[in-house]
Amino acid sequence: MSGQNLKFKTNIKCGGCIATVSPFLNETAGVKLWEVDTVNKDKILTVEGEGISADIVIEKVQKAGFKAELIS
């Protein structure tokens, strides 16, 4: 089973930010697991799942009030 693993540079910087974005990412179809490395200076959001689109993840993060930029 090969899933996707997308990484984004974000401005999600604390537990409160993660709590704010949680419902948006949790409702995204195909997303199985996600986490934000708030220790990393780039606040890396890693999203794992099946059939997920970087554009959709970015849109969901923006709806939550944050920025996300795909890291290639």
VMD Tcl script that builds the backbone (N, CA, C; Angstrom):
set m [mol new atoms 216]
animate dup $m
set s [atomselect $m all]
$s set {name element resname resid chain x y z} {
  {N N MET 1 A 0.844 -1.181 0.000}
  {CA C MET 1 A 0.000 0.000 0.000}
  {C C MET 1 A 0.883 1.236 0.000}
  {N N SER 2 A 0.878 1.971 -1.075}
  {CA C SER 2 A 1.749 3.134 -1.155}
  {C C SER 2 A 0.931 4.400 -0.931}
  {N N GLY 3 A 1.231 5.082 0.136}
  {CA C GLY 3 A 0.551 6.333 0.448}
  {C C GLY 3 A 1.392 7.513 0.005}
  {N N GLN 4 A 0.802 8.672 0.146}
  {CA C GLN 4 A 1.525 9.897 -0.191}
  {C C GLN 4 A 2.028 10.525 1.098}
  {N N ASN 5 A 3.109 11.259 0.980}
  {CA C ASN 5 A 3.683 11.962 2.105}
  {C C ASN 5 A 4.061 13.350 1.601}
  {N N LEU 6 A 3.275 14.360 1.970}
  {CA C LEU 6 A 3.518 15.724 1.519}
  {C C LEU 6 A 4.045 16.555 2.674}
  {N N LYS 7 A 4.966 17.468 2.370}
  {CA C LYS 7 A 5.530 18.347 3.398}
  {C C LYS 7 A 5.314 19.804 2.994}
  {N N PHE 8 A 4.971 20.605 4.000}
  {CA C PHE 8 A 4.683 22.019 3.781}
  {C C PHE 8 A 5.402 22.865 4.820}
  {N N LYS 9 A 5.894 24.025 4.372}
  {CA C LYS 9 A 6.424 25.033 5.279}
  {C C LYS 9 A 5.216 25.857 5.721}
  {N N THR 10 A 5.042 26.051 7.034}
  {CA C THR 10 A 3.851 26.748 7.533}
  {C C THR 10 A 4.200 27.828 8.555}
  {N N ASN 11 A 3.160 28.519 9.016}
  {CA C ASN 11 A 3.307 29.438 10.144}
  {C C ASN 11 A 2.485 28.939 11.334}
  {N N ILE 12 A 2.295 27.619 11.410}
  {CA C ILE 12 A 1.620 26.969 12.532}
  {C C ILE 12 A 2.692 26.753 13.599}
  {N N LYS 13 A 2.666 27.559 14.663}
  {CA C LYS 13 A 3.830 27.581 15.542}
  {C C LYS 13 A 3.618 27.094 16.969}
  {N N CYS 14 A 2.393 26.735 17.364}
  {CA C CYS 14 A 2.182 26.336 18.757}
  {C C CYS 14 A 1.009 25.364 18.869}
  {N N GLY 15 A 0.797 24.855 20.063}
  {CA C GLY 15 A -0.297 23.923 20.305}
  {C C GLY 15 A -1.655 24.536 20.011}
  {N N GLY 16 A -1.816 25.820 20.322}
  {CA C GLY 16 A -3.083 26.497 20.032}
  {C C GLY 16 A -3.341 26.563 18.533}
  {N N CYS 17 A -2.287 26.819 17.769}
  {CA C CYS 17 A -2.404 26.854 16.305}
  {C C CYS 17 A -2.801 25.474 15.782}
  {N N ILE 18 A -2.175 24.443 16.329}
  {CA C ILE 18 A -2.471 23.073 15.912}
  {C C ILE 18 A -3.933 22.747 16.225}
  {N N ALA 19 A -4.409 23.173 17.396}
  {CA C ALA 19 A -5.811 22.931 17.770}
  {C C ALA 19 A -6.756 23.640 16.804}
  {N N THR 20 A -6.380 24.823 16.335}
  {CA C THR 20 A -7.207 25.582 15.393}
  {C C THR 20 A -7.286 24.896 14.038}
  {N N VAL 21 A -6.174 24.376 13.559}
  {CA C VAL 21 A -6.127 23.773 12.222}
  {C C VAL 21 A -6.631 22.319 12.222}
  {N N SER 22 A -6.656 21.675 13.385}
  {CA C SER 22 A -7.048 20.261 13.477}
  {C C SER 22 A -8.361 19.907 12.785}
  {N N PRO 23 A -9.479 20.615 13.085}
  {CA C PRO 23 A -10.731 20.198 12.435}
  {C C PRO 23 A -10.682 20.318 10.913}
  {N N PHE 24 A -9.933 21.269 10.400}
  {CA C PHE 24 A -9.834 21.468 8.954}
  {C C PHE 24 A -9.077 20.312 8.292}
  {N N LEU 25 A -7.952 19.914 8.881}
  {CA C LEU 25 A -7.172 18.818 8.299}
  {C C LEU 25 A -7.822 17.466 8.565}
  {N N ASN 26 A -8.460 17.315 9.725}
  {CA C ASN 26 A -9.094 16.039 10.061}
  {C C ASN 26 A -10.270 15.724 9.144}
  {N N GLU 27 A -10.916 16.748 8.587}
  {CA C GLU 27 A -12.072 16.524 7.701}
  {C C GLU 27 A -11.664 16.347 6.244}
  {N N THR 28 A -10.382 16.489 5.938}
  {CA C THR 28 A -9.907 16.412 4.562}
  {C C THR 28 A -9.864 14.958 4.090}
  {N N ALA 29 A -10.585 14.686 3.010}
  {CA C ALA 29 A -10.655 13.324 2.459}
  {C C ALA 29 A -9.264 12.819 2.091}
  {N N GLY 30 A -8.973 11.593 2.467}
  {CA C GLY 30 A -7.709 10.959 2.116}
  {C C GLY 30 A -6.608 11.140 3.134}
  {N N VAL 31 A -6.735 12.145 4.013}
  {CA C VAL 31 A -5.695 12.382 5.013}
  {C C VAL 31 A -5.825 11.345 6.122}
  {N N LYS 32 A -4.752 10.603 6.343}
  {CA C LYS 32 A -4.752 9.576 7.383}
  {C C LYS 32 A -4.033 10.054 8.644}
  {N N LEU 33 A -2.974 10.815 8.461}
  {CA C LEU 33 A -2.148 11.253 9.575}
  {C C LEU 33 A -1.492 12.571 9.195}
  {N N TRP 34 A -1.382 13.458 10.165}
  {CA C TRP 34 A -0.655 14.703 9.919}
  {C C TRP 34 A -0.033 15.174 11.220}
  {N N GLU 35 A 1.037 15.936 11.094}
  {CA C GLU 35 A 1.689 16.503 12.275}
  {C C GLU 35 A 2.486 17.734 11.863}
  {N N VAL 36 A 2.690 18.621 12.837}
  {CA C VAL 36 A 3.477 19.828 12.603}
  {C C VAL 36 A 4.695 19.768 13.517}
  {N N ASP 37 A 5.864 19.953 12.931}
  {CA C ASP 37 A 7.108 20.015 13.704}
  {C C ASP 37 A 7.311 21.470 14.113}
  {N N THR 38 A 6.805 21.841 15.296}
  {CA C THR 38 A 6.890 23.232 15.736}
  {C C THR 38 A 8.292 23.609 16.217}
  {N N VAL 39 A 9.167 22.616 16.394}
  {CA C VAL 39 A 10.548 22.886 16.798}
  {C C VAL 39 A 11.369 23.363 15.600}
  {N N ASN 40 A 11.054 22.836 14.415}
  {CA C ASN 40 A 11.742 23.225 13.178}
  {C C ASN 40 A 11.434 24.687 12.878}
  {N N LYS 41 A 12.433 25.459 12.482}
  {CA C LYS 41 A 12.216 26.890 12.212}
  {C C LYS 41 A 11.199 27.121 11.097}
  {N N ASP 42 A 11.044 26.159 10.187}
  {CA C ASP 42 A 10.079 26.289 9.088}
  {C C ASP 42 A 8.704 25.724 9.437}
  {N N LYS 43 A 8.526 25.225 10.679}
  {CA C LYS 43 A 7.228 24.703 11.145}
  {C C LYS 43 A 6.634 23.736 10.129}
  {N N ILE 44 A 7.340 22.638 9.897}
  {CA C ILE 44 A 7.003 21.696 8.833}
  {C C ILE 44 A 5.753 20.877 9.156}
  {N N LEU 45 A 4.775 20.982 8.266}
  {CA C LEU 45 A 3.562 20.175 8.336}
  {C C LEU 45 A 3.773 18.974 7.422}
  {N N THR 46 A 3.647 17.774 7.971}
  {CA C THR 46 A 3.738 16.545 7.190}
  {C C THR 46 A 2.353 15.921 7.142}
  {N N VAL 47 A 1.880 15.631 5.944}
  {CA C VAL 47 A 0.562 15.034 5.758}
  {C C VAL 47 A 0.732 13.712 5.034}
  {N N GLU 48 A 0.165 12.648 5.610}
  {CA C GLU 48 A 0.218 11.328 4.987}
  {C C GLU 48 A -1.203 10.890 4.648}
  {N N GLY 49 A -1.343 10.217 3.508}
  {CA C GLY 49 A -2.658 9.728 3.137}
  {C C GLY 49 A -2.681 9.130 1.750}
  {N N GLU 50 A -3.895 8.949 1.251}
  {CA C GLU 50 A -4.117 8.372 -0.069}
  {C C GLU 50 A -4.895 9.369 -0.930}
  {N N GLY 51 A -4.409 9.639 -2.123}
  {CA C GLY 51 A -5.133 10.496 -3.054}
  {C C GLY 51 A -5.318 11.916 -2.572}
  {N N ILE 52 A -4.357 12.411 -1.786}
  {CA C ILE 52 A -4.470 13.779 -1.277}
  {C C ILE 52 A -3.785 14.750 -2.229}
  {N N SER 53 A -4.313 15.949 -2.277}
  {CA C SER 53 A -3.789 16.979 -3.157}
  {C C SER 53 A -3.139 18.073 -2.323}
  {N N ALA 54 A -1.954 18.511 -2.738}
  {CA C ALA 54 A -1.266 19.601 -2.036}
  {C C ALA 54 A -2.143 20.846 -2.021}
  {N N ASP 55 A -2.840 21.109 -3.140}
  {CA C ASP 55 A -3.697 22.296 -3.224}
  {C C ASP 55 A -4.816 22.250 -2.190}
  {N N ILE 56 A -5.392 21.082 -1.981}
  {CA C ILE 56 A -6.477 20.931 -1.003}
  {C C ILE 56 A -5.942 21.171 0.406}
  {N N VAL 57 A -4.781 20.602 0.719}
  {CA C VAL 57 A -4.188 20.792 2.046}
  {C C VAL 57 A -3.906 22.274 2.282}
  {N N ILE 58 A -3.323 22.945 1.295}
  {CA C ILE 58 A -3.033 24.380 1.408}
  {C C ILE 58 A -4.322 25.159 1.634}
  {N N GLU 59 A -5.370 24.818 0.888}
  {CA C GLU 59 A -6.667 25.486 1.019}
  {C C GLU 59 A -7.233 25.307 2.431}
  {N N LYS 60 A -7.158 24.098 2.975}
  {CA C LYS 60 A -7.670 23.824 4.320}
  {C C LYS 60 A -6.884 24.603 5.371}
  {N N VAL 61 A -5.563 24.653 5.235}
  {CA C VAL 61 A -4.726 25.388 6.183}
  {C C VAL 61 A -5.067 26.882 6.116}
  {N N GLN 62 A -5.281 27.394 4.900}
  {CA C GLN 62 A -5.637 28.800 4.741}
  {C C GLN 62 A -7.005 29.109 5.342}
  {N N LYS 63 A -7.960 28.180 5.203}
  {CA C LYS 63 A -9.285 28.362 5.807}
  {C C LYS 63 A -9.180 28.463 7.320}
  {N N ALA 64 A -8.182 27.780 7.892}
  {CA C ALA 64 A -7.964 27.819 9.340}
  {C C ALA 64 A -7.225 29.096 9.754}
  {N N GLY 65 A -6.771 29.877 8.768}
  {CA C GLY 65 A -6.113 31.145 9.065}
  {C C GLY 65 A -4.599 31.105 9.051}
  {N N PHE 66 A -4.032 30.074 8.450}
  {CA C PHE 66 A -2.585 29.928 8.404}
  {C C PHE 66 A -2.094 29.813 6.957}
  {N N LYS 67 A -0.774 29.831 6.805}
  {CA C LYS 67 A -0.164 29.703 5.494}
  {C C LYS 67 A 0.527 28.355 5.384}
  {N N ALA 68 A 0.539 27.803 4.174}
  {CA C ALA 68 A 1.280 26.566 3.908}
  {C C ALA 68 A 1.844 26.641 2.504}
  {N N GLU 69 A 3.089 26.227 2.373}
  {CA C GLU 69 A 3.775 26.229 1.082}
  {C C GLU 69 A 4.397 24.853 0.880}
  {N N LEU 70 A 4.058 24.211 -0.212}
  {CA C LEU 70 A 4.579 22.870 -0.506}
  {C C LEU 70 A 6.092 22.904 -0.641}
  {N N ILE 71 A 6.745 21.948 0.000}
  {CA C ILE 71 A 8.189 21.783 -0.131}
  {C C ILE 71 A 8.414 20.640 -1.100}
  {N N SER 72 A 9.149 20.915 -2.177}
  {CA C SER 72 A 9.344 19.861 -3.195}
  {C C SER 72 A 10.467 18.935 -2.819}
}
mol reanalyze $m
mol bondsrecalc $m
mol representation Tube
mol addrep $m
